Amino acid sequence: MFCFVFFLHPTVPMPHKSVTSLMMSKDGLIGGVTVNVNEVFCSVPGRLSLLSSTSKYKVTVGEVQRRLSPPECLNASLLGGVLRRAKSKNGGRSLREKLEKIGLNLPAGRRKAANVTLLTSLVEGEAVHLARDFGYICETEFPTKAVSEYLNRQHTDPNEIHARKNMMLATKQLCKEFTDLLAQDRTPLGNSRPTPILEPGIQSCLSHFSFITHGFGSPAICAALTALQNYLTEALKGLDKMFINNQTSNRHTPADGSKGGEKDEKHRK
């Protein structure tokens, strides 16, 4: 089932000022302190690794700044959990003091702005790692050929093949347009700060999604759509083969009544 969203107005909402500043800043003043956002704030062990192969991920000052800013606005408790800091009586105060030294303000008693999900616990490095592994699995393990053959067997009517092929070609084009847009997302992640190439409004929307998922969202969607594209490619090959087989079968099938006419002629002889 396909869901199409129709926008009644051609304009795209302008980005929130805080999102824009997060996208554009590299080195600058935060709270009166000159900060290098690419500087490593700390390293944290991954949450999804097996005990025998635990990975550590570097968290930059820029990433901490993103976690403290919209859309998440993490409080001291949640940020401490993300950074895997041990709980202690003065843990929140200690974290706030460490942040103040690099110009980041974390008010006491602050309320988070976004709902907490499993992705909230991941730092950007691990979220991107998860997306990369998911993409690899989608590319190498998704049963595209088996799925295409199964679904094609349910649509063998020769009169339906041409229309179905056109639907698949149109779907491939729509998916390509969508993934091409996501590929142009230039949201900062880790220590990378690419120059935006999209209009500010749409880039802001993509950045919001990236900040909520910490870099996992768009690559994961692209990975799933790559699996869909691979399925469509295999399905189109199958439809072409079905069309050729039908054409060949029609050439070898005598016209209606020809066999009966020959039998009648032999019987009369």
Buried (B, 14 or more C-beta within 10 A) or exposed (E): EEEEEEEEEEEBEEBBEBBBBBBEBEEEEBEEEEBBBBEEBBEBEBBBBEEEEEBEBBBBBBBBBBBBBBBBBBBBBBBBBBBBBEEEEEBBEBBBEBBEEBBBEBEEEBEBEBEEEEBBBBBBBBBBBBBBEBBEEBEEEBEBBEBBBEBBEEBEEEEEBEEBBEEBEEBBEEBEEEBEEBEBBBBBBBBBBEEBEBEBEBBBBBBBBBBBBBBBBBBBBBBBBBBBBBBBBBBBBBBEEBBEEBEEEEEEEEEEEEEEEEEEEEEEE
